Amino acid sequence: MRIIAGLIVFMLLFGCFGGGEVTPPEGNKTNETNQTGPPVTIIIGNQTNQTTGGNATEEQPPPPPPPPEGLQYEYNPDQMFGVYFIDVGGPGLQGDAILIKKGDLDVLVDAGSAEKSGKVVDFLRSKAVDDIEVLISTAADPRRYGGMDAVADAFTIEEVWWSDDSFGDANYSAVMERMGTEARDVKRVEEGFSMDLNGMNFTVLNPPKTARFDDVNNDAIVLRIADRNVSLLLTSDVQGGAQGQLINTKPDDIKVDILQAPYYGVGVGTSNMGIFLIKSDPDVVIISGSSDESAVNGGSREPFKRLMTQYGIPYYENYVNGSIRVSSDGQEYTIQSLGKGS
């Protein structure tokens, strides 16, 4: 009897009656979402060691700088960032609007046409944009500035950047005059202007500081954005003249991971793109705008696409599968089409 009693106690203590199996806690699960086309992830350089602690005698980096004076956002430079190439084109209508979002920082590059302004506003709201720290108007092109009034109606705009040239466009002058009264600050930006925002560096490469082209397209703002090891180049409407000057004067600055095709990727903006692609050496090209490639809309993209195929450069088109999102932690990035209706 003592032996039997001892066995019972042993079994109770070590869980044999309960099967003896412990369910492990859940963790490290990846959330799956429906996607239009597979996302592409590209690793840039070596992964940064994120381990905290370490040798206490190591020299610590200086504290991060605060947000620029006049801008109000929560400073957190270690967050992931997203760049959204919003699908704002349409039949017979090119257009561009790009949201750059990093935590509480929201930067909008162009705002599409007036006809598509509602879609821009809805998209910004869907991404929890509460206000716009910086609105950048790259060119006196109504397909780029037409939606700015609607954006200003819907959101507080803290700061506006532009080239300070309306090229005789009275409507653009009126829009920028309104921005001057509603935004807290308006900056004239050109080659050499640079600002750090929430750990992201924004550098203007065009228009030239001296000897501008006096052309609405070639004097458009070209913007280089870099965050840790990931870089993008937004080229607006620049054509052969500005592209050639950038090749000659800023070959290192135009070398990036992600390149937005100039002038919607159509023939009028890409007829001399071969050397530019070689010098910029992008991993990926984003083409934004409309599927309309008629002569009035800029011409065919086929020569440009053949060139990228020749160089082995993949490309995404936001008018095919909807808005395109680039998301990154600064070490690697994922490119994903969000689907029509996005």
C-alpha positions in Angstrom: 0.0 0.0 0.0 2.8 2.4 0.8 4.3 1.7 -2.7 1.0 2.4 -4.4 0.4 5.6 -2.4 3.9 6.8 -3.3 3.3 6.2 -7.0 0.0 8.2 -6.8 1.8 11.2 -5.2 4.6 11.0 -7.7 2.1 11.1 -10.6 0.2 14.0 -9.1 3.3 16.0 -8.6 4.8 15.6 -12.1 1.5 16.0 -14.1 1.2 12.6 -15.7 -2.6 12.7 -15.2 -2.7 16.0 -17.2 -0.7 14.7 -20.2 2.5 16.5 -19.0 2.4 19.0 -22.0 2.7 22.8 -21.7 1.3 25.0 -24.5 4.0 27.5 -25.5 3.0 31.2 -25.4 2.2 32.9 -28.7 4.8 35.3 -30.1 6.7 36.5 -33.2 3.7 36.1 -35.5 3.6 37.9 -38.8 0.3 39.6 -39.6 -0.8 38.6 -43.1 -2.9 41.0 -45.3 -4.4 40.7 -48.7 -2.1 42.2 -51.3 -2.3 43.0 -54.9 0.9 41.5 -56.2 3.7 40.2 -54.0 5.6 42.8 -52.0 9.3 43.0 -52.7 11.8 43.4 -49.8 15.3 44.6 -50.5 18.0 44.7 -47.8 20.4 47.6 -48.0 23.8 47.0 -46.4 24.3 45.2 -43.1 21.6 45.1 -40.5 22.3 47.6 -37.6 22.7 46.0 -34.2 19.7 47.0 -32.2 20.8 45.4 -28.9 20.5 47.8 -26.0 23.1 48.0 -23.2 26.6 46.9 -24.1 29.9 48.2 -22.9 29.2 51.2 -20.6 32.5 52.7 -21.5 31.7 53.1 -25.2 31.3 56.7 -26.3 27.6 57.6 -26.6 26.3 59.5 -29.6 25.2 63.1 -29.1 21.5 63.6 -28.3 19.3 64.1 -31.4 18.5 67.6 -32.5 15.0 68.9 -31.8 12.5 69.6 -34.6 13.2 72.7 -36.7 11.9 75.9 -35.1 8.2 76.4 -36.0 7.4 72.7 -36.8 5.4 70.7 -34.3 5.7 67.0 -34.3 6.8 64.2 -31.9 10.5 63.6 -32.5 11.3 59.9 -32.9 14.0 59.3 -35.5 14.2 55.5 -34.9 10.7 54.8 -36.3 9.9 53.1 -39.6 8.8 55.4 -42.4 6.5 55.1 -45.3 6.4 56.8 -48.7 3.1 56.6 -50.6 2.9 57.3 -54.3 -0.9 58.1 -54.3 -2.8 57.0 -57.4 -4.3 60.3 -58.5 -4.2 59.9 -62.3 -7.1 59.3 -64.5 -8.3 59.1 -68.2 -6.5 61.8 -70.0 -5.0 63.1 -66.8 -1.6 62.6 -65.3 -1.0 63.7 -61.7 1.2 63.3 -58.7 0.9 63.4 -54.9 3.3 61.7 -52.6 2.9 61.3 -48.8 6.0 60.8 -46.7 5.1 59.7 -43.2 7.3 58.9 -40.2 5.5 58.7 -36.9 4.0 62.1 -36.2 5.8 63.7 -39.2 3.7 64.1 -42.4 5.2 65.6 -45.5 3.1 66.0 -48.7 4.9 66.4 -52.0 2.4 67.9 -54.5 -1.3 67.4 -54.2 -2.6 66.1 -57.6 -5.1 67.9 -59.8 -8.2 69.7 -58.6 -10.3 66.9 -60.2 -8.6 64.3 -57.9 -8.3 66.5 -54.8 -11.0 64.6 -52.9 -9.1 61.3 -53.4 -5.9 63.0 -52.0 -7.7 64.2 -48.9 -9.4 60.8 -48.3 -6.1 59.0 -48.7 -4.4 61.3 -46.2 -7.2 60.8 -43.7 -7.0 57.0 -44.2 -3.3 57.2 -43.1 -4.2 59.1 -39.9 -2.7 62.4 -41.1 -3.7 65.0 -38.5 -1.8 68.0 -40.0 0.8 68.5 -42.6 4.2 69.6 -41.3 5.6 70.4 -44.8 3.8 70.8 -48.1 6.2 70.8 -51.0 5.0 72.2 -54.4 7.5 71.0 -57.0 6.2 72.7 -60.1 3.7 75.2 -61.6 1.8 72.3 -63.0 -1.9 72.2 -62.3 -1.7 68.4 -62.2 0.6 68.8 -59.2 -0.7 71.9 -57.4 -4.4 71.7 -58.3 -5.3 69.8 -55.1 -3.5 72.1 -52.7 -6.6 74.3 -52.0 -8.6 71.2 -50.9 -5.7 70.0 -48.8 -5.5 73.4 -47.1 -9.3 73.2 -46.5 -8.9 69.8 -44.8 -5.6 70.1 -42.8 -3.5 72.6 -41.0 -0.3 73.2 -43.0 2.7 74.3 -40.9 5.2 75.0 -43.7 5.3 75.2 -47.5 8.3 74.8 -49.8 8.4 76.0 -53.4 10.7 77.4 -56.0 9.2 81.0 -55.8 8.4 81.0 -59.5 4.9 80.8 -60.8 6.0 81.0 -64.5 3.1 83.4 -65.2 0.5 80.9 -64.0 -2.1 83.1 -62.4 -3.9 80.2 -60.7 -0.7 78.9 -59.2 0.1 82.4 -58.0 -3.3 82.5 -56.3 -2.8 79.1 -54.6 0.6 80.1 -53.3 -0.7 83.4 -52.1 -3.2 81.5 -50.1 -0.5 79.2 -48.7 1.4 82.3 -47.6 -1.6 83.4 -45.5 -2.5 80.0 -44.0 0.8 78.3 -43.5 3.0 79.3 -40.6 6.0 79.7 -42.9 6.7 79.6 -46.7 10.3 78.8 -47.8 11.9 79.4 -51.1 14.0 76.3 -51.8 16.5 75.6 -54.5 19.7 73.7 -55.1 21.7 73.3 -51.8 18.7 73.6 -49.5 18.7 70.8 -46.9 16.7 70.1 -43.7 16.5 67.1 -41.3 13.0 66.1 -40.2 12.5 63.3 -37.7 15.8 61.6 -38.7 15.1 62.0 -42.5 17.3 64.3 -44.6 15.5 66.3 -47.3 17.9 67.9 -49.9 16.9 69.9 -52.9 19.0 69.2 -56.0 17.1 71.4 -58.5 16.3 74.1 -59.6 19.8 75.6 -59.9 20.7 78.4 -57.5 22.0 80.4 -60.4 21.3 80.3 -64.2 17.9 78.6 -64.0 16.4 77.1 -67.1 13.4 79.5 -67.2 11.3 76.5 -68.0 8.4 75.2 -65.9 9.6 71.6 -66.2 13.3 71.8 -66.0 13.1 74.2 -63.0 10.9 71.8 -61.1 12.1 70.8 -57.6 14.1 67.6 -57.5 14.2 66.2 -53.9 16.6 63.6 -52.5 15.3 61.9 -49.3 17.6 59.8 -47.1 16.9 57.9 -43.9 19.8 55.9 -42.5 20.8 53.5 -45.3 17.8 54.1 -47.6 17.5 56.8 -50.2 14.9 58.1 -52.8 14.9 60.6 -55.6 11.7 62.4 -56.5 12.2 64.0 -59.9 8.9 65.9 -60.6 8.7 67.2 -64.2 12.4 67.5 -65.0 13.3 66.8 -68.6 16.6 66.4 -70.5 18.1 69.8 -69.6 17.9 69.4 -65.8 18.7 65.7 -66.0 21.9 66.4 -67.9 22.9 69.1 -65.4 22.3 66.8 -62.5 24.4 64.1 -64.1 27.2 66.6 -64.6 27.1 68.4 -61.3 25.6 66.0 -58.7 26.4 62.4 -59.8 26.8 61.2 -56.2 23.6 62.8 -55.0 21.4 61.3 -57.7 22.7 57.8 -56.9 19.8 56.3 -54.9 18.0 53.1 -54.0 14.6 54.2 -55.3 14.0 56.5 -58.3 10.7 58.1 -59.2 10.6 58.4 -63.0 10.6 62.0 -64.1 7.5 63.5 -65.8 5.3 60.5 -65.1 7.8 58.2 -67.0 6.4 59.2 -70.4 8.5 60.0 -73.5 8.7 63.7 -73.1 10.5 63.3 -69.8 12.5 60.1 -70.5 13.9 60.6 -74.0 17.4 61.0 -72.7 17.2 58.8 -69.6 19.9 56.2 -70.5 22.9 58.0 -68.8 20.7 59.2 -66.0 19.7 55.6 -65.1 23.3 54.5 -65.3 24.5 57.3 -63.0 21.6 57.1 -60.5 21.8 53.2 -60.5 18.5 52.6 -58.7 17.4 49.3 -57.4 13.8 50.1 -58.3 11.9 52.7 -60.3 8.4 54.0 -59.4 6.3 55.3 -62.3 3.3 57.5 -61.2 0.6 59.2 -63.2 -2.0 57.9 -65.6 -2.1 55.0 -68.0 -2.9 57.4 -70.8 0.2 57.7 -73.0 -1.3 59.8 -75.7 0.8 62.5 -77.3 -1.0 65.3 -75.4 -0.2 63.4 -72.2 3.5 63.0 -72.9 3.8 60.1 -75.2 4.6 56.4 -74.9 6.5 54.9 -71.9 7.6 51.9 -74.0 11.1 53.1 -74.8 11.7 53.9 -71.1 10.4 50.5 -70.0 12.6 48.8 -72.6 15.6 50.7 -71.2 14.9 49.5 -67.7 14.5 46.0 -68.9 17.8 46.3 -70.6 19.4 47.5 -67.4 17.6 44.9 -65.3 15.7 47.5 -63.2 12.3 46.5 -61.9 9.5 49.1 -61.9 6.1 49.7 -60.3 3.3 51.7 -61.8 0.7 53.2 -59.4 -2.0 53.5 -62.1 -1.9 49.7 -62.7 -2.4 48.3 -59.2 -3.2 51.4 -57.2 -1.1 53.5 -54.8 2.4 52.3 -54.1 3.9 52.1 -50.6 7.6 52.0 -49.7 8.0 51.1 -46.1 11.4 50.9 -44.4 13.2 50.8 -41.1 16.2 52.5 -42.7 18.1 49.2 -43.3 15.7 47.4 -45.6 12.6 48.4 -47.5 9.4 46.8 -48.9 7.6 48.0 -51.9 3.9 47.1 -52.2 1.0 48.0 -54.5 -2.0 48.7 -52.3 -4.7 47.9 -54.9 -7.1 49.9 -56.9 -9.3 52.1 -54.7 -6.4 52.8 -52.4 
